[in-house]
Amino acid sequence: MTAPASLSAPLRRALLSQEALVEAFAGLASRGLIPDLRCNAYGLGIERVSALARDAGVAQALHSPADKEASVLSSTSQEAPGSTSWLEGPRPVVTLEGDVVSLKRVPAGTPVSYGYQYRTTSETTLALVSVGFADGVPRSASMKGEVSLGGIRHRVAGRIAMDQMVLDIGDASADLGDVVTIWGTDPSVTEWSQWSSRPVALLIAQLAPRVVKIWN
């Protein structure tokens, strides 16, 4: 089965939580830490993010030169250490999602993705997900990274492709258009940092422009 051409939500989206950001910034402020908001708050938008930080009690931030005028926070020294821990927070600040766009039942021994580094071990269902390395999901996490579909974790099967990734979901139930959480509450962006050997800040900053950012 293949998904219809038009789905109810953008195929690639990042849900940004204002409440989680305020909570994370309040934690930094209580510890006297200065948030690192360089690179347009790592792509989340310096104007809105700095305003949320101010509301949480933050007075200063580490900025890139181009970000200073758009921020409502005063600048600290470029030599001063800044914390990116606000990107992880006690609750997910950024939830990256895609959709199931194809489902296919295949026999054992079916090769999956580039280089056929993965082959199915039994009859199973392959789910094609609408997010790939061109969206900022690191290829280095291929066959290590896990995502959540219907509340069940599945490891990425084969290499992450430019526009998509494949899941071997066995006999689990799935429908076209089902939401797949790449990172958020479960799994977390911290786990993806470990699987990909990339800092959390880099994962967030490298989300591609075609990933639609939705504030809630």
TORVEXKE-802778 format. One record per atom (N, C-alpha, C): chain; atom name; x, z, y negated. Coordinates in Angstrom, 3 decimals, padded with zeros to 6 digits. Layout:
REM residues N
chain  atom  xx  zz  yy
A  CA  X  Z  Y .
...
//
This chain:
REM residues 216
chain  atom  xx  zz  yy
A  N  000.844  000.000  001.198 .
A  CA  000.000  000.000  000.000 .
A  C  000.876  000.000  -001.245 .
A  N  000.415  -000.654  -002.251 .
A  CA  001.111  -000.698  -003.531 .
A  C  000.167  -000.247  -004.631 .
A  N  000.714  000.449  -005.616 .
A  CA  -000.111  001.001  -006.681 .
A  C  -000.673  -000.084  -007.578 .
A  N  -001.804  000.185  -008.239 .
A  CA  -002.335  -000.771  -009.220 .
A  C  -001.392  -000.891  -010.397 .
A  N  -001.557  -001.967  -011.165 .
A  CA  -000.629  -002.226  -012.272 .
A  C  -000.726  -001.170  -013.353 .
A  N  -001.895  -000.568  -013.546 .
A  CA  -002.080  000.393  -014.620 .
A  C  -002.463  001.752  -014.050 .
A  N  -001.695  002.778  -014.385 .
A  CA  -001.989  004.137  -013.965 .
A  C  -002.494  004.923  -015.168 .
A  N  -003.049  006.100  -014.929 .
A  CA  -003.669  006.869  -016.002 .
A  C  -002.655  007.534  -016.928 .
A  N  -001.389  007.611  -016.534 .
A  CA  -000.355  008.251  -017.351 .
A  C  000.887  007.379  -017.308 .
A  N  001.809  007.556  -018.263 .
A  CA  003.061  006.790  -018.211 .
A  C  003.765  006.992  -016.876 .
A  N  004.364  005.946  -016.357 .
A  CA  005.014  006.028  -015.056 .
A  C  006.169  007.026  -015.039 .
A  N  006.802  007.209  -016.192 .
A  CA  007.948  008.117  -016.297 .
A  C  007.708  009.002  -017.506 .
A  N  007.630  010.298  -017.297 .
A  CA  007.275  011.181  -018.401 .
A  C  008.001  012.516  -018.286 .
A  N  008.281  013.078  -019.442 .
A  CA  008.874  014.402  -019.539 .
A  C  007.911  015.285  -020.306 .
A  N  007.410  016.318  -019.669 .
A  CA  006.491  017.254  -020.310 .
A  C  007.305  018.373  -020.949 .
A  N  007.148  018.537  -022.257 .
A  CA  007.936  019.516  -023.010 .
A  C  007.033  020.687  -023.391 .
A  N  007.447  021.886  -023.037 .
A  CA  006.625  023.079  -023.253 .
A  C  007.079  023.842  -024.488 .
A  N  006.220  023.892  -025.512 .
A  CA  006.529  024.672  -026.702 .
A  C  006.613  026.161  -026.382 .
A  N  005.711  026.661  -025.549 .
A  CA  005.710  028.082  -025.206 .
A  C  006.993  028.471  -024.482 .
A  N  007.434  027.619  -023.558 .
A  CA  008.668  027.913  -022.828 .
A  C  009.875  027.894  -023.758 .
A  N  009.862  026.987  -024.738 .
A  CA  010.965  026.927  -025.697 .
A  C  011.013  028.180  -026.554 .
A  N  009.877  028.606  -027.071 .
A  CA  009.843  029.812  -027.898 .
A  C  010.332  031.017  -027.092 .
A  N  009.910  031.103  -025.853 .
A  CA  010.339  032.201  -024.988 .
A  C  011.850  032.160  -024.765 .
A  N  012.378  030.964  -024.534 .
A  CA  013.819  030.832  -024.308 .
A  C  014.611  031.180  -025.565 .
A  N  014.128  030.721  -026.729 .
A  CA  014.827  031.020  -027.984 .
A  C  014.744  032.506  -028.325 .
A  N  013.614  033.130  -028.030 .
A  CA  013.485  034.569  -028.280 .
A  C  014.500  035.340  -027.456 .
A  N  014.747  034.881  -026.239 .
A  CA  015.753  035.514  -025.402 .
A  C  017.149  035.387  -025.981 .
A  N  017.461  034.216  -026.542 .
A  CA  018.762  034.024  -027.193 .
A  C  018.890  034.923  -028.408 .
A  N  017.818  034.971  -029.218 .
A  CA  017.863  035.781  -030.436 .
A  C  018.065  037.253  -030.113 .
A  N  017.430  037.733  -029.052 .
A  CA  017.555  039.146  -028.692 .
A  C  018.967  039.496  -028.243 .
A  N  019.703  038.488  -027.771 .
A  CA  021.085  038.720  -027.326 .
A  C  022.105  038.325  -028.385 .
A  N  021.614  037.888  -029.558 .
A  CA  022.510  037.499  -030.636 .
A  C  023.261  036.207  -030.379 .
A  N  022.701  035.332  -029.539 .
A  CA  023.351  034.066  -029.212 .
A  C  022.856  032.951  -030.125 .
A  N  023.725  032.011  -030.406 .
A  CA  023.409  030.880  -031.270 .
A  C  023.088  029.664  -030.401 .
A  N  021.922  029.058  -030.568 .
A  CA  021.604  027.898  -029.735 .
A  C  022.392  026.657  -030.148 .
A  N  022.796  025.907  -029.172 .
A  CA  023.443  024.622  -029.382 .
A  C  022.343  023.566  -029.459 .
A  N  022.143  023.005  -030.659 .
A  CA  021.099  022.000  -030.868 .
A  C  021.681  020.645  -031.248 .
A  N  022.901  020.414  -030.826 .
A  CA  023.541  019.133  -031.164 .
A  C  022.820  017.963  -030.490 .
A  N  023.169  016.776  -030.950 .
A  CA  022.635  015.535  -030.384 .
A  C  021.109  015.499  -030.426 .
A  N  020.565  015.845  -031.629 .
A  CA  019.118  015.827  -031.826 .
A  C  018.431  016.753  -030.834 .
A  N  019.008  017.967  -030.693 .
A  CA  018.505  018.960  -029.726 .
A  C  018.456  018.356  -028.328 .
A  N  019.549  017.670  -027.995 .
A  CA  019.699  017.025  -026.680 .
A  C  018.539  016.075  -026.374 .
A  N  018.136  015.373  -027.431 .
A  CA  017.127  014.331  -027.276 .
A  C  015.694  014.806  -027.383 .
A  N  015.480  016.109  -027.600 .
A  CA  014.110  016.624  -027.667 .
A  C  013.544  016.619  -029.079 .
A  N  014.400  016.352  -030.080 .
A  CA  013.934  016.273  -031.459 .
A  C  014.300  017.501  -032.252 .
A  N  015.290  017.367  -033.133 .
A  CA  015.832  018.523  -033.843 .
A  C  014.803  019.185  -034.750 .
A  N  013.927  018.416  -035.383 .
A  CA  012.983  018.993  -036.343 .
A  C  012.024  019.965  -035.661 .
A  N  011.391  019.518  -034.587 .
A  CA  010.431  020.385  -033.912 .
A  C  011.138  021.533  -033.184 .
A  N  012.229  021.235  -032.520 .
A  CA  012.916  022.268  -031.735 .
A  C  013.473  023.361  -032.638 .
A  N  014.067  022.984  -033.770 .
A  CA  014.621  024.002  -034.667 .
A  C  013.506  024.843  -035.293 .
A  N  012.358  024.238  -035.550 .
A  CA  011.231  025.004  -036.085 .
A  C  010.744  026.033  -035.066 .
A  N  010.704  025.653  -033.798 .
A  CA  010.313  026.592  -032.750 .
A  C  011.339  027.708  -032.606 .
A  N  012.617  027.346  -032.762 .
A  CA  013.673  028.362  -032.685 .
A  C  013.538  029.359  -033.839 .
A  N  013.252  028.851  -035.032 .
A  CA  013.060  029.740  -036.180 .
A  C  011.893  030.682  -035.949 .
A  N  010.794  030.156  -035.422 .
A  CA  009.620  030.984  -035.157 .
A  C  009.917  032.073  -034.132 .
A  N  010.928  031.818  -033.273 .
A  CA  011.290  032.797  -032.247 .
A  C  012.317  033.807  -032.742 .
A  N  012.737  033.673  -034.012 .
A  CA  013.669  034.635  -034.578 .
A  C  015.097  034.182  -034.678 .
A  N  015.345  032.898  -034.410 .
A  CA  016.702  032.349  -034.521 .
A  C  016.959  031.951  -035.968 .
A  N  018.144  032.294  -036.502 .
A  CA  018.459  031.985  -037.904 .
A  C  019.481  030.874  -038.040 .
A  N  020.363  030.732  -037.051 .
A  CA  021.435  029.739  -037.125 .
A  C  021.473  028.921  -035.841 .
A  N  022.054  027.735  -035.961 .
A  CA  022.225  026.891  -034.783 .
A  C  023.465  026.038  -034.957 .
A  N  023.993  025.611  -033.832 .
A  CA  025.104  024.667  -033.832 .
A  C  024.513  023.267  -033.878 .
A  N  024.857  022.507  -034.932 .
A  CA  024.286  021.183  -035.148 .
A  C  025.353  020.102  -035.059 .
A  N  024.905  018.902  -034.761 .
A  CA  025.716  017.721  -035.029 .
A  C  025.576  017.411  -036.509 .
A  N  026.569  016.770  -037.126 .
A  CA  026.481  016.461  -038.553 .
A  C  025.187  015.739  -038.939 .
A  N  024.737  014.814  -038.110 .
A  CA  023.542  014.034  -038.438 .
A  C  022.261  014.839  -038.292 .
A  N  022.333  015.993  -037.623 .
A  CA  021.134  016.785  -037.379 .
A  C  020.859  017.833  -038.455 .
A  N  021.835  018.099  -039.310 .
A  CA  021.733  019.238  -040.221 .
A  C  020.557  019.128  -041.171 .
A  N  020.342  017.950  -041.747 .
A  CA  019.288  017.805  -042.745 .
A  C  017.897  017.906  -042.134 .
A  N  017.769  017.572  -040.841 .
A  CA  016.452  017.600  -040.201 .
A  C  016.107  018.970  -039.644 .
A  N  017.076  019.879  -039.628 .
A  CA  016.844  021.193  -039.039 .
A  C  016.416  022.204  -040.097 .
A  N  015.594  023.179  -039.687 .
A  CA  015.197  024.244  -040.602 .
A  C  016.104  025.465  -040.433 .
A  N  017.096  025.364  -039.555 .
A  CA  018.027  026.463  -039.318 .
A  C  019.334  026.201  -040.042 .
A  N  019.963  027.252  -040.513 .
A  CA  021.262  027.094  -041.160 .
A  C  022.314  026.757  -040.120 .
A  N  023.368  026.084  -040.571 .
A  CA  024.421  025.651  -039.668 .
A  C  025.455  026.733  -039.483 .
A  N  025.935  026.842  -038.265 .
A  CA  027.058  027.716  -037.991 .
A  C  028.314  026.865  -037.911 .
A  N  029.440  027.491  -037.817 .
A  CA  030.704  026.766  -037.738 .
A  C  030.749  025.890  -036.498 .
A  N  031.300  024.695  -036.643 .
A  CA  031.436  023.802  -035.498 .
A  C  032.353  024.388  -034.430 .
A  N  033.176  025.357  -034.832 .
A  CA  034.067  026.000  -033.872 .
A  C  033.378  027.148  -033.141 .
A  N  032.228  027.587  -033.664 .
A  CA  031.527  028.706  -033.045 .
A  C  030.877  028.253  -031.736 .
A  N  030.875  029.120  -030.725 .
A  CA  030.242  028.730  -029.464 .
A  C  028.733  028.670  -029.604 .
A  N  028.129  027.681  -028.999 .
A  CA  026.675  027.560  -028.982 .
A  C  026.186  027.579  -027.550 .
A  N  024.994  028.090  -027.336 .
A  CA  024.446  028.213  -025.988 .
A  C  023.406  027.126  -025.718 .
A  N  023.512  026.480  -024.562 .
A  CA  022.499  025.522  -024.126 .
A  C  021.559  026.143  -023.091 .
A  N  021.635  027.459  -022.926 .
A  CA  020.800  028.108  -021.915 .
A  C  019.307  027.981  -022.245 .
A  N  018.983  027.674  -023.507 .
A  CA  017.580  027.490  -023.872 .
A  C  016.947  026.305  -023.137 .
A  N  017.764  025.384  -022.656 .
A  CA  017.252  024.228  -021.929 .
A  C  016.773  024.593  -020.526 .
A  N  017.239  025.728  -020.023 .
A  CA  016.798  026.181  -018.705 .
A  C  015.678  027.208  -018.853 .
A  N  015.924  028.263  -019.609 .
A  CA  014.872  029.216  -019.927 .
A  C  014.277  029.904  -018.711 .
A  N  013.514  030.968  -018.926 .
A  CA  012.840  031.631  -017.817 .
A  C  011.719  030.784  -017.216 .
A  N  011.159  029.889  -018.025 .
A  CA  010.181  028.913  -017.544 .
A  C  010.693  027.524  -017.899 .
A  N  010.269  026.494  -017.163 .
A  CA  010.811  025.152  -017.433 .
A  C  010.445  024.642  -018.819 .
A  N  011.447  024.247  -019.564 .
A  CA  011.252  023.651  -020.877 .
A  C  010.896  022.173  -020.736 .
A  N  011.544  021.501  -019.794 .
A  CA  011.319  020.070  -019.558 .
A  C  010.921  019.870  -018.104 .
A  N  009.767  019.260  -017.884 .
A  CA  009.328  018.894  -016.540 .
A  C  009.317  017.375  -016.444 .
A  N  010.168  016.846  -015.585 .
A  CA  010.267  015.396  -015.412 .
A  C  009.394  014.964  -014.249 .
A  N  008.511  014.000  -014.518 .
A  CA  007.550  013.545  -013.513 .
A  C  007.566  012.027  -013.354 .
A  N  007.194  011.607  -012.167 .
A  CA  006.919  010.208  -011.884 .
A  C  005.674  010.135  -011.024 .
A  N  005.381  008.957  -010.507 .
A  CA  004.192  008.764  -009.677 .
A  C  004.555  008.032  -008.391 .
A  N  003.753  008.256  -007.378 .
A  CA  003.850  007.465  -006.157 .
A  C  003.245  006.094  -006.444 .
A  N  004.056  005.043  -006.309 .
A  CA  003.579  003.691  -006.620 .
A  C  003.469  002.805  -005.379 .
A  N  003.961  003.307  -004.247 .
A  CA  003.830  002.543  -003.010 .
A  C  003.947  003.498  -001.826 .
A  N  003.181  003.236  -000.780 .
A  CA  003.244  003.993  000.467 .
A  C  003.326  003.006  001.626 .
A  N  004.230  003.282  002.556 .
A  CA  004.403  002.349  003.671 .
A  C  004.734  003.120  004.944 .
A  N  003.989  002.851  005.989 .
A  CA  004.264  003.451  007.290 .
A  C  005.307  002.594  008.007 .
A  N  006.365  003.211  008.487 .
A  CA  007.472  002.455  009.075 .
A  C  007.893  003.093  010.395 .
A  N  008.534  002.312  011.276 .
A  CA  009.008  002.861  012.561 .
A  C  010.346  003.571  012.421 .
A  N  010.742  004.236  013.467 .
A  CA  012.062  004.867  013.503 .
A  C  013.144  003.803  013.347 .
A  N  014.227  004.173  012.678 .
A  CA  015.350  003.258  012.495 .
A  C  015.224  002.347  011.298 .
A  N  014.206  002.547  010.457 .
A  CA  014.035  001.709  009.268 .
A  C  015.080  002.069  008.215 .
A  N  015.862  001.081  007.727 .
A  CA  016.856  001.370  006.692 .
A  C  016.185  001.517  005.329 .
A  N  016.741  002.388  004.497 .
A  CA  016.142  002.705  003.203 .
A  C  017.162  002.537  002.090 .
A  N  016.788  001.791  001.053 .
A  CA  017.540  001.655  -000.199 .
A  C  018.904  000.997  -000.012 .
A  N  019.673  000.959  -001.116 .
A  CA  020.943  000.248  -001.152 .
A  C  021.909  000.743  -000.084 .
A  N  022.564  -000.208  000.569 .
A  CA  023.620  000.131  001.505 .
A  C  023.137  000.706  002.816 .
A  N  021.831  000.884  002.950 .
A  CA  021.263  001.416  004.198 .
A  C  021.981  002.685  004.657 .
A  N  022.258  003.572  003.709 .
A  CA  022.920  004.821  004.051 .
A  C  021.959  005.809  004.702 .
A  N  020.689  005.498  004.654 .
A  CA  019.679  006.359  005.265 .
A  C  018.793  005.512  006.157 .
A  N  018.525  006.006  007.356 .
A  CA  017.592  005.367  008.273 .
A  C  016.621  006.416  008.796 .
A  N  015.388  006.036  008.934 .
A  CA  014.387  006.976  009.411 .
A  C  014.675  007.357  010.856 .
A  N  014.413  008.596  011.206 .
A  CA  014.691  009.085  012.564 .
A  C  013.476  009.015  013.477 .
A  N  012.309  008.776  012.909 .
A  CA  011.075  008.667  013.690 .
A  C  010.066  007.872  012.876 .
A  N  008.942  007.561  013.455 .
A  CA  007.882  006.903  012.685 .
A  C  007.501  007.819  011.523 .
A  N  007.366  007.237  010.342 .
A  CA  007.179  008.069  009.160 .
A  C  006.537  007.260  008.041 .
A  N  006.227  007.934  006.961 .
A  CA  005.725  007.270  005.751 .
A  C  006.785  007.341  004.664 .
A  N  007.063  006.214  004.052 .
A  CA  007.974  006.153  002.911 .
A  C  007.145  006.069  001.633 .
A  N  007.483  006.914  000.679 .
A  CA  006.799  006.918  -000.617 .
A  C  007.768  006.458  -001.690 .
A  N  007.382  005.445  -002.438 .
A  CA  008.194  004.935  -003.530 .
A  C  007.769  005.616  -004.825 .
A  N  008.724  006.195  -005.543 .
A  CA  008.463  006.975  -006.753 .
A  C  009.007  006.232  -007.961 .
A  N  008.267  006.272  -009.063 .
A  CA  008.532  005.428  -010.242 .
A  C  009.603  005.952  -011.190 .
A  N  010.641  006.586  -010.671 .
A  CA  011.723  007.103  -011.510 .
A  C  013.043  006.794  -010.825 .
A  N  014.042  006.341  -011.625 .
A  CA  015.343  006.023  -011.048 .
A  C  016.475  006.376  -011.990 .
A  N  017.667  005.866  -011.664 .
A  CA  018.828  006.269  -012.463 .
A  C  018.808  005.693  -013.866 .
A  N  018.077  004.603  -014.102 .
A  CA  017.950  004.076  -015.467 .
A  C  017.110  004.994  -016.345 .
A  N  016.409  005.921  -015.722 .
A  CA  015.604  006.893  -016.467 .
A  C  016.367  008.185  -016.721 .
A  N  017.537  008.321  -016.101 .
A  CA  018.337  009.516  -016.291 .
A  C  018.453  010.398  -015.063 .
A  N  017.854  009.982  -013.958 .
A  CA  018.006  010.730  -012.710 .
A  C  019.334  010.325  -012.076 .
A  N  020.274  011.244  -011.927 .
A  CA  021.635  010.862  -011.522 .
A  C  021.728  010.366  -010.082 .
A  N  022.416  009.252  -009.890 .
A  CA  022.613  008.711  -008.544 .
A  C  023.458  009.638  -007.689 .
A  N  024.251  010.478  -008.335 .
A  CA  025.103  011.392  -007.583 .
A  C  024.308  012.401  -006.767 .
A  N  023.006  012.514  -007.051 .
A  CA  022.148  013.420  -006.284 .
A  C  021.438  012.714  -005.132 .
A  N  021.782  011.460  -004.879 .
A  CA  021.153  010.723  -003.783 .
A  C  021.338  011.464  -002.461 .
A  N  020.259  011.585  -001.711 .
A  CA  020.225  012.231  -000.395 .
A  C  020.589  013.714  -000.448 .
A  N  020.644  014.267  -001.671 .
A  CA  020.823  015.711  -001.854 .
A  C  019.685  016.295  -002.682 .
A  N  019.282  015.556  -003.713 .
A  CA  018.231  016.042  -004.586 .
A  C  016.878  016.101  -003.884 .
A  N  016.074  017.064  -004.311 .
A  CA  014.730  017.226  -003.767 .
A  C  013.701  017.137  -004.889 .
A  N  012.511  016.681  -004.536 .
A  CA  011.405  016.598  -005.487 .
A  C  010.181  017.213  -004.829 .
A  N  009.153  017.427  -005.633 .
A  CA  007.930  018.035  -005.113 .
A  C  006.787  017.036  -005.171 .
A  N  006.116  016.856  -004.048 .
A  CA  004.946  015.986  -003.945 .
A  C  003.854  016.768  -003.219 .
A  N  002.751  017.015  -003.919 .
A  CA  001.666  017.775  -003.317 .
A  C  002.056  019.184  -002.933 .
A  N  002.984  019.756  -003.699 .
A  CA  003.418  021.116  -003.416 .
A  C  004.426  021.233  -002.290 .
A  N  004.876  020.103  -001.758 .
A  CA  005.863  020.095  -000.666 .
A  C  007.138  019.438  -001.165 .
A  N  008.257  020.047  -000.857 .
A  CA  009.541  019.457  -001.231 .
A  C  009.944  018.371  -000.243 .
A  N  010.487  017.286  -000.806 .
A  CA  011.029  016.207  000.008 .
A  C  012.385  015.808  -000.570 .
A  N  013.342  015.597  000.295 .
A  CA  014.659  015.152  -000.160 .
A  C  014.639  013.642  -000.400 .
A  N  015.382  013.210  -001.406 .
A  CA  015.492  011.783  -001.700 .
A  C  016.104  011.077  -000.497 .
A  N  015.448  010.026  -000.023 .
A  CA  015.918  009.260  001.129 .
A  C  016.695  008.046  000.637 .
A  N  017.967  007.967  000.998 .
A  CA  018.789  006.851  000.559 .
A  C  019.237  007.009  -000.878 .
A  N  019.831  005.966  -001.410 .
A  CA  020.389  006.014  -002.758 .
A  C  019.295  005.854  -003.808 .
A  N  019.427  006.599  -004.893 .
A  CA  018.510  006.464  -006.023 .
A  C  018.753  005.111  -006.679 .
A  N  017.713  004.320  -006.831 .
A  CA  017.830  002.982  -007.408 .
A  C  017.600  003.025  -008.920 .
A  N  017.718  001.871  -009.559 .
A  CA  017.613  001.811  -011.017 .
A  C  016.258  002.292  -011.516 .
A  N  015.188  001.843  -010.899 .
A  CA  013.849  002.130  -011.403 .
A  C  013.029  003.018  -010.487 .
A  N  013.586  003.437  -009.376 .
A  CA  012.772  004.147  -008.408 .
A  C  013.633  004.918  -007.415 .
A  N  012.974  005.773  -006.664 .
A  CA  013.601  006.464  -005.547 .
A  C  012.604  006.476  -004.397 .
A  N  013.100  006.730  -003.190 .
A  CA  012.269  006.714  -001.994 .
A  C  012.269  008.100  -001.366 .
A  N  011.094  008.514  -000.903 .
A  CA  010.959  009.765  -000.170 .
A  C  010.498  009.458  001.247 .
A  N  011.077  010.148  002.209 .
A  CA  010.618  010.107  003.593 .
A  C  009.715  011.317  003.763 .
A  N  008.390  011.094  003.746 .
A  CA  007.455  012.235  003.727 .
A  C  006.845  012.520  005.096 .
A  N  007.333  011.847  006.140 .
A  CA  006.839  012.127  007.478 .
A  C  005.355  011.850  007.598 .
A  N  004.607  012.860  008.044 .
A  CA  003.156  012.721  008.194 .
A  C  002.393  013.435  007.088 .
A  N  003.104  013.818  006.024 .
A  CA  002.448  014.507  004.906 .
A  C  001.451  013.567  004.232 .
A  N  000.407  014.158  003.679 .
A  CA  -000.626  013.379  003.003 .
A  C  -000.177  012.997  001.599 .
A  N  -000.443  011.754  001.198 .
A  CA  -000.122  011.287  -000.153 .
A  C  -001.002  010.102  -000.488 .
A  N  -001.268  009.940  -001.779 .
A  CA  -002.064  008.817  -002.266 .
A  C  -001.330  008.139  -003.406 .
A  N  -001.655  006.888  -003.641 .
A  CA  -001.098  006.172  -004.774 .
A  C  -001.480  006.889  -006.061 .
A  N  -000.516  007.021  -006.964 .
A  CA  -000.769  007.700  -008.224 .
A  C  -000.522  009.191  -008.186 .
A  N  -000.227  009.759  -007.007 .
A  CA  000.082  011.184  -006.935 .
A  C  001.301  011.509  -007.790 .
A  N  001.266  012.671  -008.426 .
A  CA  002.364  013.110  -009.293 .
A  C  003.516  013.639  -008.452 .
A  N  004.704  013.222  -008.812 .
A  CA  005.930  013.719  -008.186 .
A  C  006.743  014.442  -009.259 .
A  N  007.058  015.706  -009.018 .
A  CA  007.886  016.472  -009.946 .
A  C  009.342  016.337  -009.543 .
A  N  010.129  015.706  -010.426 .
A  CA  011.559  015.578  -010.162 .
A  C  012.225  016.923  -010.425 .
A  N  012.029  017.448  -011.636 .
A  CA  012.442  018.827  -011.897 .
A  C  011.451  019.478  -012.859 .
A  N  011.351  020.774  -012.742 .
A  CA  010.420  021.569  -013.539 .
A  C  010.426  022.978  -012.982 .
A  N  009.255  023.444  -012.523 .
A  CA  009.190  024.758  -011.894 .
A  C  009.816  024.726  -010.505 .
A  N  009.476  023.708  -009.727 .
A  CA  009.976  023.588  -008.354 .
A  C  010.020  022.112  -007.974 .
A  N  011.248  021.578  -007.814 .
A  CA  012.551  022.205  -008.015 .
A  C  012.874  022.348  -009.498 .
A  N  013.924  023.090  -009.791 .
A  CA  014.317  023.343  -011.172 .
A  C  015.407  022.371  -011.618 .
A  N  015.565  022.253  -012.923 .
A  CA  016.634  021.413  -013.456 .
A  C  017.999  022.019  -013.112 .
A  N  018.051  023.332  -012.934 .
A  CA  019.299  023.975  -012.520 .
A  C  019.702  023.503  -011.129 .
A  N  018.737  023.358  -010.235 .
A  CA  019.047  022.841  -008.901 .
A  C  019.551  021.400  -008.982 .
A  N  018.910  020.596  -009.833 .
A  CA  019.372  019.211  -009.987 .
A  C  020.777  019.165  -010.592 .
A  N  021.090  020.129  -011.437 .
A  CA  022.442  020.222  -011.971 .
A  C  023.439  020.441  -010.843 .
A  N  023.079  021.276  -009.894 .
A  CA  023.961  021.549  -008.758 .
A  C  024.060  020.344  -007.831 .
A  N  022.937  019.708  -007.546 .
A  CA  022.946  018.558  -006.641 .
A  C  023.721  017.380  -007.220 .
A  N  023.670  017.232  -008.526 .
A  CA  024.300  016.066  -009.169 .
A  C  025.677  016.358  -009.747 .
A  N  026.058  017.644  -009.788 .
A  CA  027.324  018.073  -010.403 .
A  C  027.386  017.668  -011.874 .
A  N  026.243  017.824  -012.564 .
A  CA  026.163  017.548  -014.000 .
A  C  025.562  018.754  -014.714 .
A  N  026.040  019.060  -015.913 .
A  CA  025.441  020.170  -016.664 .
A  C  023.979  019.882  -016.989 .
A  N  023.196  020.941  -017.086 .
A  CA  021.783  020.791  -017.425 .
A  C  021.620  020.039  -018.744 .
A  N  022.434  020.385  -019.741 .
A  CA  022.319  019.734  -021.049 .
A  C  022.507  018.226  -020.938 .
A  N  023.398  017.793  -020.060 .
A  CA  023.622  016.354  -019.888 .
A  C  022.432  015.699  -019.205 .
A  N  021.841  016.364  -018.235 .
A  CA  020.656  015.810  -017.576 .
A  C  019.530  015.584  -018.577 .
A  N  019.310  016.562  -019.451 .
A  CA  018.238  016.443  -020.442 .
A  C  018.576  015.376  -021.476 .
A  N  019.817  015.375  -021.957 .
A  CA  020.218  014.433  -022.998 .
A  C  020.185  012.992  -022.516 .
A  N  020.374  012.761  -021.227 .
A  CA  020.448  011.396  -020.710 .
A  C  019.107  010.847  -020.230 .
A  N  018.018  011.558  -020.493 .
A  CA  016.714  010.973  -020.208 .
A  C  016.538  009.729  -021.070 .
A  N  016.149  008.642  -020.460 .
A  CA  016.106  007.355  -021.147 .
A  C  014.936  007.273  -022.125 .
A  N  015.042  006.384  -023.130 .
A  CA  013.943  006.225  -024.089 .
A  C  012.618  005.844  -023.445 .
A  N  012.650  005.159  -022.306 .
A  CA  011.382  004.766  -021.685 .
A  C  010.695  005.928  -020.968 .
A  N  011.383  007.063  -020.838 .
A  CA  010.719  008.275  -020.338 .
A  C  009.898  008.846  -021.485 .
A  N  008.594  008.823  -021.370 .
A  CA  007.702  009.243  -022.452 .
A  C  007.710  010.768  -022.527 .
A  N  008.041  011.299  -023.713 .
A  CA  008.071  012.744  -023.921 .
A  C  006.711  013.199  -024.454 .
A  N  006.124  014.167  -023.771 .
A  CA  004.784  014.654  -024.095 .
A  C  004.877  016.150  -024.341 .
A  N  004.549  016.585  -025.564 .
A  CA  004.579  018.003  -025.904 .
A  C  003.265  018.667  -025.500 .
A  N  003.391  019.880  -024.978 .
A  CA  002.165  020.638  -024.681 .
A  C  002.396  022.116  -024.961 .
//
